[in-house]
Amino acid sequence: MIALRDVTKRFGETVALDRVSIDVAAGHTHVLLGSSGSGKSTVLRLILGLATPDDGSVRVDGTRVDPSTRAALVKRMGYVVQDGGLYPHMTAAENAALGARAQRWPRAQVEARVAELAVMAGLDRAVLNRYPRELSGGERQRVGLMRALMLDPPMLLLDEPLGALDPIVRADLQGQLGRLFAALGKTVVLVTHDIREAALLGRTITLMTAGRAVQQGTFSDLLERPAAPFVTRFISAQTLAPGGSGPG
């Protein structure tokens, strides 16, 4: 389990997080939902130990995240950023295999794992020999997911992983991720601003604004039992937008 307790984080005069408490249950997909600047990505950085809270604590399976524990904890996490975050001078296969090569896996084991993950991610094996510039946005995102899953970590942290994709590719990958998360049973923390994505993928959703966690619960909780007027405004702004059809 991942737990933030009364966490405050400032960057200069800017308060990125203001006494935020969040619980992420083991084996569940937890969505951090909110507009840009709401503090979602800062939560991920704190879980990864890339930033340190000014007040409060961040714990992973009971261990406090700090400089002395970060190296061991990060080995248990896979991290996916928008557009995959791939190295341009490496092929898709080389990008996917980075973690395994750092662990000095035998070549045959690396190749077998890459092939297994390509099937899981729905990528044709021919794509693995291409460089990031030769891949579509959806393919780059799939390779980024393969890299995060390479060492089979128990936790996945995804920061707006589908944000740069066109709507058709995004909808396809949303469905694929939902099936994959259910099959793997990993603890997933996913950052998004898209209410449809949150409703589809999140077993639990934390809605954030201005560095505060406004409500944590299921999508039905947010929709039917809003904890504050902002919750209703945020959901309505997307579901009632012109041409929008709602989360369904």
Steps between C-alpha positions, in 0.01 A plus 500: 500500500602861436404761760545877505426662836445876531759568231593856416745582222616845394709610205619844598189705575273253320313247713479190277334282765310622804455241780412218259412152627450216249475123544576266208389143566723211393396340173264782405511771232487843662449804278622849590260724312514876451595788275857612430662645811277308742794309653447158338850459356657631821337209684671257261835672545467466877414129474806452278719694741582759233377769739479517878196629691544811708251361750327166542612157382489267200515125568511199269405172668572662835846629406546876503627635166818698561854514356608198704217274377438635151738270308342182639143626458543623142602148393143399581346766274454535126465860376332608176501860376307668220612386152705218654814702580709284267870551419517604132830319425364160612260268323165419657636166622809664651284759677272231639793292624687776685413379849588140427834591345581715803435190710731301267238249393624240248430599141261211439297593808482864391383407151239261634363762740487767227311261272257415781434866577453587133215251483356636825518858370355411160812593302611323184851363541615688190441825691765404755783567252387856430621820663261730692484748210364219283221411744152641538397662828307189599798276423736719703259485792483121479880476500511725807258265672713200402805668656309565822387136516837350403606404853141410600475762778203478738418870447444711189498881499364661182513876444248605231606197292239557229484877504677560167301250295216564259152403627469174304841366605439622853167316526663180368784520752264583786315176439825308465642645822183415689522136394874489570468647850224253586709207377824604674347592836767764568471812711455782247503877553390682185499877449248645257283806437247293302184406692415225249841342551460522876156338488622218275827416675471612862368277774564797728529863389651795685382830353750781555503876453747771604715251689214354704327162492132595476347150500614138492267218400346318205377681191146440625593674825622807313200501270222423750647612833729799428689623805514859376349715222833484314455125444174553314644794302806299393299198384238714327765703317608185312187289482281790386749651257368560145505173310590304813313184589617457859699218653233241410 
